Amino acid sequence: MQTIQINERTGTDGTLNLRVPLGRPDTEFDVVLVVQPRAQANGAPVPANRFATMDAIRNSLADTGRDFGDSVQEIREDRDR
């Protein structure tokens, strides 16, 4: 696995476009993307949806037919045993 860190800016439509040359044509890759807003000039963090990454992971798993699991439901089931 290779870690690549880059800084990019979204366009006026709010979309982030990435092109990452890897030098390996016709090769499939598993890609994990973590998006974190950069801190403002005064050092304060930019407010972000803290659940966006988890939602993206959950949606990615659902798209492949896998289940992320619902820990709340599992806790309720354990409690009721």
C-alpha positions in Angstrom: 0.0 0.0 0.0 1.2 3.5 -0.8 0.1 6.7 0.9 -0.2 9.8 -1.1 -1.0 13.1 0.5 -2.0 16.1 -1.6 -3.6 19.4 -1.0 -6.4 20.4 -3.5 -9.2 23.0 -3.7 -12.8 22.4 -4.7 -14.1 24.2 -7.7 -16.8 26.8 -7.7 -19.4 24.0 -7.8 -18.0 22.5 -4.6 -16.6 19.4 -6.4 -13.1 18.1 -5.7 -11.5 16.6 -8.8 -8.4 14.4 -8.3 -6.0 13.0 -10.9 -3.4 10.8 -9.4 -0.8 9.5 -11.9 0.3 6.1 -10.6 2.3 5.0 -13.7 0.6 1.6 -13.9 -1.8 1.5 -16.9 -4.7 -0.9 -17.0 -4.4 -1.8 -13.3 -7.2 -2.0 -10.8 -6.7 -0.3 -7.4 -8.5 -0.2 -4.1 -8.7 3.4 -3.1 -9.4 4.8 0.4 -10.1 8.5 0.4 -10.1 10.6 3.6 -11.2 14.2 3.2 -10.4 16.7 5.9 -10.8 20.5 5.5 -7.7 22.5 6.1 -7.5 24.8 9.1 -8.4 28.4 8.5 -5.6 31.1 8.5 -6.3 31.8 12.2 -5.7 28.1 13.1 -9.3 27.4 13.8 -10.6 24.2 12.1 -13.0 24.5 9.3 -16.4 23.2 10.4 -17.2 19.9 8.6 -19.8 17.2 8.7 -18.0 14.8 11.0 -20.1 11.9 9.8 -19.4 12.4 6.1 -16.5 9.9 6.1 -18.5 7.3 7.9 -21.4 7.8 5.6 -19.1 7.4 2.6 -17.8 4.1 4.0 -21.3 2.9 4.7 -22.5 3.8 1.2 -19.4 2.2 -0.4 -20.1 -1.1 1.5 -23.8 -1.0 0.6 -22.9 -0.5 -3.1 -21.0 -3.7 -3.0 -23.7 -5.6 -1.2 -21.8 -5.7 2.1 -23.3 -4.6 5.4 -21.6 -2.0 7.7 -23.6 -3.2 10.7 -25.6 -1.3 13.2 -23.9 -1.3 16.5 -26.9 0.2 18.3 -29.1 -2.7 17.2 -26.4 -5.1 18.2 -26.1 -3.5 21.7 -29.9 -3.7 22.1 -29.9 -7.4 21.1 -27.1 -8.1 23.6 -29.0 -6.3 26.4 -32.2 -8.2 25.7 -30.4 -11.7 25.9 
